[in-house]
């Protein structure tokens, strides 16, 4: 997240309690062999049960949790990444990075700050060149009503959050974030919506639309 904090705004600078990585499915076995030699101990029980999709390791020296997603990012919602891992040289692409935070069902202050940081520091556009790729957001949320719904709700929460007068943002910074929230929501309004999406939209939140996430401790 800090890699995209181009303004180096102090509000968005923080320490990290854990680290998340994504590896390609074809590199899974190679990665599993690499981690112990690099000083990371696996959560054996979790990895045996979930290792094809997600793995947990801990730094042997400081105990930091390392969360590894295999091929796709999957928590409250699934975000495909297998074919997009090279779109950004440092992190996952900005569109997916935004979704990886906006897909969290119950946002905390840290999550709200992360989303606000992405929106403040990066323009929206139709490519991945230091932009939040609107065509990717439309493609993913147009296929997955649940991802669309949670993301839409959370963007509204971010707008409310950054409008708080006690948050140390300038008026220009608030307006930039809110404008980009509205741009993304407009993209959702105008994106193609398949019949299955429209039918699921009629059902709405009466039926659970997200995945229950397992809390993992050492």
C-alpha positions in Angstrom: 0.0 0.0 0.0 2.8 2.4 0.9 4.3 1.9 -2.5 1.4 3.8 -4.0 1.3 6.6 -1.4 2.9 9.0 -3.9 2.2 12.1 -1.9 3.8 10.4 1.2 0.8 11.8 3.2 1.5 11.2 6.9 -2.1 10.1 7.5 -1.5 7.0 5.4 2.0 6.0 6.7 1.7 3.1 9.1 3.5 0.0 10.4 2.5 -3.4 9.0 1.5 -6.2 11.4 1.5 -8.7 8.5 2.3 -9.0 4.8 0.2 -10.4 1.9 1.7 -11.9 -1.2 0.2 -13.6 -4.3 2.0 -16.4 -6.2 1.0 -18.0 -9.5 -0.5 -21.5 -9.2 2.3 -23.0 -11.2 4.8 -21.7 -8.7 3.1 -23.0 -5.6 5.3 -26.1 -5.0 8.5 -24.1 -5.7 7.3 -21.4 -3.2 6.5 -24.0 -0.5 10.0 -25.4 -0.8 11.5 -21.9 -0.6 9.8 -20.5 2.5 11.4 -22.7 5.3 14.9 -22.0 4.0 14.1 -18.3 4.0 13.2 -18.4 7.6 9.4 -18.8 7.5 7.6 -21.5 9.4 4.3 -22.8 7.9 1.0 -23.0 9.7 0.9 -26.7 8.9 -2.7 -27.4 9.8 -4.1 -24.4 7.8 -1.8 -25.1 4.8 -2.8 -28.8 4.6 -6.4 -27.8 4.5 -6.2 -24.7 2.3 -2.8 -24.8 0.6 -4.1 -25.0 -2.9 -5.6 -21.5 -2.5 -4.1 -19.8 0.5 -1.2 -20.5 2.9 0.0 -18.9 6.2 3.6 -18.6 7.3 5.3 -16.8 10.2 8.7 -15.1 10.3 10.9 -17.2 12.6 12.7 -14.1 14.0 9.9 -11.6 14.7 6.8 -13.7 14.3 5.2 -11.6 11.6 2.4 -13.3 9.8 2.9 -13.9 6.0 -0.4 -14.5 4.1 0.1 -16.2 0.7 -2.7 -16.3 -1.9 -2.3 -18.8 -4.7 -3.5 -17.6 -8.1 -6.4 -15.6 -6.7 -7.1 -13.3 -3.7 -10.0 -14.8 -1.8 -11.3 -13.5 1.5 -14.9 -12.1 1.7 -14.9 -12.3 -2.1 -12.8 -13.9 -4.8 -10.6 -11.6 -7.0 -8.9 -13.4 -9.9 -5.2 -12.5 -10.2 -3.5 -15.4 -12.0 -3.3 -13.5 -15.4 -2.7 -10.1 -13.8 0.4 -10.6 -11.7 2.8 -8.8 -14.0 0.6 -5.7 -14.6 2.3 -3.7 -11.8 6.0 -4.1 -11.1 5.7 -3.9 -7.2 2.2 -4.7 -6.1 -0.9 -6.3 -7.6 -2.6 -3.9 -10.0 -4.3 -0.9 -8.5 -7.8 -1.9 -9.5 -7.4 -5.3 -7.7 -5.5 -3.6 -4.8 -8.5 -1.4 -4.3 -10.9 -4.3 -4.5 -8.7 -6.4 -2.0 -9.5 -3.7 0.6 -13.0 -2.8 -0.5 -14.1 -6.5 -0.5 -13.8 -6.6 3.4 -17.3 -6.9 4.8 -16.5 -5.1 8.1 -14.1 -2.3 7.5 -12.0 -0.9 10.4 -10.3 2.5 10.4 -7.1 1.1 9.0 -9.0 -0.4 6.0 -10.8 2.9 5.4 -7.5 4.7 5.4 -6.0 2.2 3.0 -8.8 2.7 0.5 -8.7 6.5 0.9 -4.9 6.4 0.3 -5.4 4.5 -3.0 -8.0 6.9 -4.1 -6.1 10.0 -3.2 -2.8 9.0 -4.7 -3.9 7.4 -7.9 -6.1 8.6 -10.8 -8.8 6.5 -12.4 -8.5 5.5 -16.0 -8.7 2.7 -18.6 -5.2 1.2 -18.2 -2.9 -0.1 -15.4 -0.2 2.6 -15.8 -0.3 4.0 -12.3 -4.1 4.2 -12.6 -7.1 2.5 -11.0 -8.3 0.6 -14.1 -12.0 1.2 -14.4 -12.5 -1.4 -17.1 -11.1 -4.1 -14.7 -13.4 -2.9 -11.9 -16.3 -3.1 -14.3 -15.3 -6.5 -15.6 -14.9 -8.1 -12.1 -17.9 -6.4 -10.5 -20.0 -7.0 -13.6 -19.4 -10.7 -13.2 -19.8 -10.9 -9.4 -22.8 -9.2 -7.8 -21.5 -9.9 -4.3 -18.2 -8.2 -5.0 -20.0 -5.3 -6.6 -22.4 -5.0 -3.6 -19.7 -5.0 -0.9 -17.5 -2.7 -2.9 -20.3 -0.2 -3.4 -21.3 -0.2 0.2 -17.7 0.4 1.3 -17.1 3.2 -1.2 -20.0 4.9 0.5 -18.4 4.4 3.8 -15.1 5.8 2.6 -16.9 8.9 1.3 -18.5 9.4 4.7 -15.2 8.8 6.5 -13.2 11.4 4.6 -15.8 14.0 5.0 -15.3 13.9 8.8 -14.0 17.4 9.8 -11.5 16.0 12.3 -9.7 14.0 9.7 -6.4 15.7 8.7 -7.1 16.2 5.0 -7.3 19.4 3.0 -10.5 20.3 1.2 -8.8 19.5 -2.1 -7.8 16.1 -0.9 -11.3 15.3 0.3 -12.8 16.4 -3.0 -10.3 14.3 -4.9 -11.2 11.1 -3.0 -14.9 11.7 -3.2 -14.7 12.5 -6.9 -12.9 9.2 -7.6 -15.5 7.3 -5.4 -18.2 8.8 -7.6 -16.4 7.9 -10.8 -16.1 4.3 -9.7 -19.8 4.2 -8.6 -20.8 5.7 -12.0 -18.7 2.9 -13.7 -20.8 0.4 -11.8 -24.0 2.0 -12.9 -23.1 1.9 -16.6 -21.2 -1.4 -16.8 -22.7 -4.4 -18.6 -24.8 -6.5 -16.3 -25.5 -10.1 -17.4 -28.9 -11.7 -16.8 -27.5 -13.8 -13.9 -26.2 -10.5 -12.3 -29.6 -8.8 -12.7 -31.4 -11.8 -11.2 -29.0 -11.8 -8.2 -29.6 -8.1 -7.8 -33.3 -8.7 -7.4 -32.6 -11.1 -4.5 -30.3 -8.5 -2.9 -29.0 -8.9 0.6 -31.8 -11.2 1.7 -29.4 -14.0 0.8 -25.8 -13.9 2.0 -23.5 -12.6 -0.7 -20.1 -13.0 0.9 -17.7 -15.7 2.2 -17.2 -16.2 5.9 -13.5 -15.6 6.5 -11.6 -17.9 9.0 -9.5 -16.1 11.6 -6.1 -17.6 11.7 -3.8 -17.5 14.7 -0.4 -19.1 15.3 
